[in-house]
Amino acid sequence: MSYRGLLVALGALVVALFAASLLIGPAAIGLRASLHALVTGEGGPVVLVMREIRLPRALLGAMIGAVLGLSGAALQGFLRNPLAEPGLIGISGAAALGAVISLQTGLAAAFALALPLAALAGAVAAVVLILALAGPRGTALTLILAGIAISAFAAALTALVLNLSPNPYAAAEIVFWMMGSLADRSMTHVWLAAPFMAVGAAMLFSLGRGLDALTLGEDAAEAMGIRLGRLRLVLILGTAAVVGAATAVSGAIGFVGLVIPHILRPFTGGRPSRLLPASALGGAAMVLAADVAVRLIAPDRDLKLGVLTALVGAPFFLHLIWRTRRAER
């Protein structure tokens, strides 16, 4: 399959899954009534279901999947490691910590946007720490170690909050939120996350030429005029913007940025610049498909989206490690 054909096929798949996300749900609404209510705004309760429940969920699914796939491809290209994924540099863990603090302190109950705003604040704090630890001339290894340290520290603080929580209902809410879900999201969440995702995605898409040059090695990339310090800074800021925003509105949804770039890499000739848009479309398709699946598999049990992506992604991750180990022999 040609690269253009791959993008067309992935785009068509995203459109089909987006339509399925709009039309599938616990409310038994016919196709004609659903589309009429969505387009015209007429139809009473059906309009509420389509415009306030299903449309935000479908939009967030496409947006979150796209930025997770894109950031995963960018990180794998920069680190030249197929095992890299967006959570590696600690942004998602710090964002989750911010959200957990807002839940524990009651801010999330007092102010509707406190949770996503606190998560974004956590992501910003993680960026500051990464830049302070890795330094302006830090190597890829330094960046990884800084990310691992921040991620571990954020996870420890999150566990501490849960451990000391005097309110079992708050603790349960924290646990469920950390599983990741798109249920009960509104257009407010879409508009909150969209600017960060748009800016971050634009920054990551701009890295294509530099990532292509890095496949030849850092010395060759610098000889071609690539400023590695600037490339690393744009990568960190772009990843922080998209992953922080995604975690702020959906909780932790893992493995998308790991699985999708690896699946699509053979179809792009191994060129990071081609893998970026393909991974964005593939990530959107994966999250939309998973969100539709959670509604079909257990419509009455509120199966969490992050749980399903982990169930799919973890075995793939183990298979990837096994293949990497065999290739090193």
N, C-alpha and C positions, 0 to 999 in steps of 0.2 A: 504494500500500500504506500502511495506517495504521501509526502508530508502534508500537502494540501488536502488530500483525501482523508487523512487522519483527522485534521482539524474539522473538516466538514462532518465527518461521522461523529466525532465527539460533540460538536455543536448540536447536531440533530438529537443525539442522546440526551443532552442537557435539556433541550426544549421539550422532549417527550416526557422526561421525568419531572420537569417543572409542571407540566400540565397534569400529570398523575398526582403530584403533591397537592394541586389545587382541587382535584376532583375526588380524592380518596379521603375518607374520614368517617367518624362514628355517625354523623348525621346523614341519613339516607336522602340525599338530594340528587335529583336527576341531572343529566348532563346539560340539557337545554336550560333548565331553571338555574343551574349554577352559573353558566356563562352569561345568561341574561342579567342576573343579579350583579355579577362582577362588572360587566360592561356598562350597564345602564344605571345601576344603583337603585333599581326598583325591585321590590319583592319582599319587603318587610324583614322578618328574621333571617331570611336567606342571605340578604345583603350583609348583615352583621357577621354571619358565619364566613362568607366568602372574603369580605374586605378587611375584617378585623381579626380573624382567626387564621384562615388558611393562606391568604395572600402574604401576610408578614412571615409566616412560617416557611413558605416556599421561597420567598426572597432571601431570608436569612440562610436557609439551607444552601442555596446557590452561592451566595456571597461568601459564607464561611468556608464551604468546600473549596471554592476557587482560591481564596487567599492562603488556606492551609496547603493546598497542593503547590501553589506558586512559591511560597516561602520554603517548603521542603526542597523543591528543585533548586532554588537559589542557594540554599545552605549546602546541599550536596555538591553543587558545582563549585562553590568557593572552597569548601573543605576537601573536595575531591574524595569524598567518602560516601558510598551508597547507604551507609547506616545512619547518616545524619538526618535529623528531623527537627521541626520547629521548636519542640520543647527542650532541645539540647542546650540552648543558651540561657535557660532559666526564666524566660519571659512569661510563659504560661503559668509556671509555678508561682511567680510573684503576683501575677494578676489574680490567680485563684486565692492567694493569701489576702489580698485587698478585699475581695468579695466576701471571704469568710469573716474577716473582721467586721465588715458592715452588717453581716447577718448576726454575729454574736453580740454586737453592741446595740442592736435594735435600730440602727440607722436605716436599714433596708425596709423595715416596717413603717418607719416614720416618713420616709421620703422615697417615692417610687423609683427614682433614678439613682439612689444612693449606691446600690449594688454595682451596676455597671461603671459608675464614675469611680468608685473605690477600686474596682478591678483595673481600670485604666491608670489610676494613680500608682497602683502596685507595679504595672508594666513600666511606667516612667521611672520609678525608683530602681527597677532592675536594670534599665538602660544606663542610668547614671553609675550604678555599681560596676556594670560590665566595662564601661569605658574607663572607669577609674582603675579597675583591676588589670584589664588587658593592656591599657595604655595606647597611645596613638600609633606606636610601631609594633604592637604585639603580634606575635605569629598566630597561625591558625590553632596551634596546640594551646597557646595561652588563652585564646578565646574559648576553646572547648573547656579547659580547666576552670576558667572563671564562670562559665555557664553552669557547669556541674556543681560548683560550690554554691552559687546562688540558688539553684534548684533544690539542692539538699537542705540549705538553710530555710528556704521558704516552706519546704515540706515539713521540716521539724517544727517550725512555728505554727503551721496549720494543725499539726498533730497536737501541739501544746494547747492551742485554743479549744480543740475538741475535748482534750483530756480535762481541762479546767472548766468546761462549760457547765454551769449549774442548771441550765434549762435543757431538759431532754428534747423538747420540741425544736429548739434552736439547733441542737446538735444533729437531729434527724434532718432538718431542712438543709443544713450545711452538707451533710453526706449526700443527700439526693441531688443538690445543686452541682456538687463536684462530679457526679456521674455524667453530666452533659445532657442537655435536652433542648429542643426547640419549641416545646409545648408552652402555651400561655404567653407567647411573645406578641408584642404589638408593633404597630408602625413606628411608635416612639423609639423602640429598640433599633429598628431599621435605620431611622434617621440619625440616631446617636452613633451607630457603628459605621455608617456609610462613608462619612468624610475621612475618618482614620484609615479605613480600608482602601479608599480611592487613592489617597496620598501615598500610603505604604506600597500599594500595588504598582503605582507609577514609578516609584523609586526602584522597586525590584525589577520591573521590566527594563529599566534603563541599564541594568548590569549585564545584559546579554553579551555585548562585545568583550567586556572585561573577563567574563567567565569563560568565553571561548578561548581567549588568550591564555588563561590560567591552565587550561588542559595541557599546555606545552611546558608548564612549570613557571615558578615565580620569576626566575631570572629572565626567561624568554618574554613573559608578559611585561615586565618592566622595560625590556629592550624595545617592545612594540609601543611604548608610550603609556602603558596602563599604570596609574597611580594606585598602588595597592592599599595605601592608608585610606585614601578617599573611598575606594571600593569597599573596604571593610566597614567604614563608617556608614555608608549608604545602606549596606546590607543589614547592619545591626538596627539602624533606625527604621528601615522599611519593615523588617521582620517584627520589630517591637510594635509598630503601629498596627499591622494586620493581625498578629497573634494576640496582642493585648485587647484589641477591639472584639475579636472573635470569642476569646475567653470571657470577656466582660458580659456578653449577651447570651452565651450558650453554655458556659461551664467548660469543663475539660472534654474535648473530643480528640482522641488520640489516633495515631497511626495513619491518618490521611496523608500527611506530608512525607511519610516514609514509604508507604506502599505505592501510591500513584506514580511518583517519578520513576521508581524502579520498574514498574510495569511498562511504562511508555518509553523509556530510554532506548530500547532497541529499535523503535519505530522512528526515532529522530536522528539516527546516525550518531548518537552520542554527543551531539552538540547542545550545550546548555542553553544557548539562545533560542533554539527550537523547542527545547524541553519546557521552557517557562510557560508559554501559552498553552501547550498541550497539557501540562500538569494542572494549570488553572481550570481548564475545561474538565479534565478527568476528575479533579477533586470535587468540583461542583456536582458532577454526575454521581460520585460515590456517596456524598453526604445526602443528596436528594433521594437516592435509592435506599440508603439506610433509614432515612426518616420515613419514607413510605413503608418500608418493611416493619418498623416498630409499630405502626398503626395496624398492619395486617396480622402480624404474629400474635400480639397480645393487646388487642384494643381496649380491654378492660383493666389491664394491670399496669399501665404506664411504664412499659419497658423503656429504659433510658437509651438515648442515642449513643452516648459514649460507651455504654456497655456493649452494644452491638458492634460498633466499629473496633473495639478492643478484641472481641471474640473472633472477628474476621482478620484483624491485623496482626495479632500476636502469633498465631501459627505461621503466617506469612513471614514475619520477622524471624522466627526460629528457622524457617526454611532458608531465608536469605543468609543467616549466619552459617548454616550448614554448607551452603554452596560456596560461600567465601572461604570457609575452612578447607574445603576440598580443592579449591582453586589455588590455595597457597601451598599445597603439597607438591 
